Amino acid sequence: MSTYYVNKFLFQVDGDPGLLAAYKADPAALVDRWEADYGRRLGTNNSVETTSWLHFTDEERTALVEHDYVALFEMGAHFFLTLTIFIALYDDDYIAQSGPLSFQREYASRLSHWLGKDYPTVAL
C-alpha cells in the first residue's frame, strides 16, 4: 500500500467541499477522477508538474470506493485522516438518526478489535 497516496487522497478530498460532495455521491467516479488528475499533481495546486507512477492498488481502490475506513486503517492510512473525512461524509446523517457523536461512536466500535494491540504504523 502507498500510505502516502491514500493519505493524499483523504487529505485533499476532505479539504475540498466539491470533491467531498462528489465522493459521497459517486465514490467510484471520484476515486477514478482524483487518480487521473489530482493524484498525479506534484503539490496541491500545481497542474503543470505531474507524476505518472503513483496509483491505487485494487485493495486501496475497493476500500476507498466502499468507504471502508476499517480496511483503510488496517492498511496503514492515517487514523486522523480516515476519521475526519468520514465525519465530514456521515456526521449529519448520523446526528439526524442518533444524535451527536453517533458516527464517532460507530467508528470507535468498528475499530474496537484494535484495543490493546499496536496500531498499524502511519510512518511513511
N, C-alpha and C positions, 0 to 999 in steps of 0.2 A: 504494500500500500504506500502511496505517496501521501504521507500525512500533510506535507506542505500543500499539495494541490487540493486535497479535500478541505483543509483548513482555509485556504484561499477562497474556495467556493463559499464555504459557510460564512466567512467574514464579509465578502463582497455582497452576497445576496442579502444578508441580514442588514447591511448598511444602506441598501438602496430600496426604497419603497416600491418602485416599479418592478424590480427583479423579484422582490419578496412576494408581491401580489401574483406575478406570473408563476412563481414556484408553487404557490398554494393552488392556483387554478389548474395548471398543467405541468406537474413536476418533470415528466419525461421530456417535454418540449423545451423547458427552461434549462435542464441539465445539458441537453444537446446544444442549444444555442449558446450557453455560457462556455461550454468546452470549445466550441468553434470560434468564439470571439473573445470574450473576457479572459478566459483561461490562458489564452496564448499571449496576452499582453504582458510585457515586462513593466511592471508598475501599475498603479491604479488607473490613471487617466491617460496612459500612453497607448495610442493605437498605431503608432509608427513602428516601434521596436517590438518584435514578437518572437516567439519561440514555436517550434513545431514538435518537440519531442515529448512534452507532457500530455498525459491522457489518463482518464479514469480506467481502472480495472473493471471487469464485469461485476465483481463483488461490490466495489465502491459505487458504481453506477446504480446497481439494484438498490443498495441501501439509501442512496440519495433520492431516487425516484419513489421509493416506498416510504420515505420519511422514517426510516428505521434507525432512530437515534441510539438504540441499544447496540445494534451492529456497528454503527459508526464509532461509538465509544469503545467498543471491544476491539475495533481495528486500530485504535490509537488516535482518532480525531480528538481535538482538544475539548475537554468536558465543558468548559465555559462557552465555547462557540456552539456546541450542539445544544446546550441548554438555552442560550439566548435566542437562537434562530427559531427554535421550536416554540418558545414562549411567544415570540412575535407572530408565528403562524397560528397558534392554537389558543392562546390565553383568553381571548374574547369569547370564543366558543365554549370553553370550559367554565369560565366565570358565569356565563348565562345559564349553564346547566347545574353547576355545583358550587358556585361561589368562589371567592378569592383564593388564590394559590392552589386551585384544584389541579391545574396542569403540572405544577411543580411537584405536588404530592404524587401524581401518577409517574412522573419522571423518576422520582426517588424510589417509588415502589418497583418499577420495572428494572431498576438497576440495583435493587437491594441484595441480589445474589453476590454483589461485589463487597458487601460489608465484611470487614475483617481480612480482606485479601489485598494484595498490592494492586493498585490500579494500573491499567496499561500505560506505558510511558507516553508522554507528549513531547519528548525530546525530538529534535529534528535529526 
